[in-house]
Amino acid sequence: MVNTHIGAARLPRMFFCIFPCLLACASPASAQENPAAPPAQSAPAPDQNSAQASGGITAVPNRPTFSTTAEAVQRGVFEIEYGFEAADGHQDINGLLKFGLFKNLELRFGNNPIERDSGVAGMGDSFAGFKYRFFEEKKMRPTISFLYAALLPTATANLGIGALGHAATILVSQDFGKHHFDFNWGPQWLGRQNAAGFDRNYFSALAYSYPASAKWGITGEIAGYSRANATTPTTMTFLGAATYNMKSRLVLDGGAYVAAYGNLPRITFFSGVTYSVGDLYRELRNRQTRPAHHPGP
């Protein structure tokens, strides 16, 4: 799920204890490249025939959770995610665009084109950044990536953060058989609207997903932000969702998250879609090798 609103929440101390343990699993040697293996994802893996029919492209959803998987979209693939949220006093449409510039480098841009809070409607905030994957999963070594985002104050007045900010997050993903875990942790620097400098908080999240069948999957998550200042208090949410793989490159999702504490609606419902549009590098190569058309005499 695209989380372009900037909140604040602190999770229990166990999250901050888990992170060093996960990093300890990392080996200094990089994983061997295996182009035939599709990247891990939060939704259940599609069947092989479906993947072949989609040109070997497999979607890598960040939805429906607030956390971000450490896996990256395939090189050259352009992928979009869009969804909506609905709660008492809050509704929005949120989007995320991703492009695999290199094998381990993913460019990202997200925004809320439509948002409504407490009767005020308009455009929401945006962010632009990248994800870099340091290690691929290999046996008991998890996938480890770094995510950077510049928080852009594009929202209508009274809807957004109101100043430029930054976020840096460590992403860790690991499969244990069919059980998939994503762990995120990192700071945010939130620009002050009427003063110099930044307020700082920390984001933590732990997500779990499991393929209930060949098409259906289930996902759960606990996530939140620590306190940044007196007006952005600690928040924490519990999320539950289902995913459905229509094709290897098309994943639907729907569910809800509950605010355990913090200045958020008690329960928020959401639904969305992740779609891998295509391999832009392959299309470019095909255009370059396509024979020129010469009109007849």
Secondary structure, 3 states (H helix, E strand, C coil): CCCCCCCCCCCCCHHHHHHHHHHHCCCCCCCCCCCCCCCCCCCCCCCHHHHHHCCCCCCCCCCCCCCCCCCCCCCCEEEEEEEEEEECCEEEEEEEEEEECCCCEEEEEEEEEEEEECCEEECCCEEEEEEEEEECCECCECEEEEEEEEEECCCCCCCCCCCCEEEEEEEEEEEECCEEEEEEEEEEEEECCCCCCEEEEEEEEEEEEEECCCCEEEEEEEEEECCCECCECCEEEEEEEEEEEEECCEEEEEEEEEEEECCCCCEEEEEEEEEEEEEHHHHHHHHHHCCCCCCCC
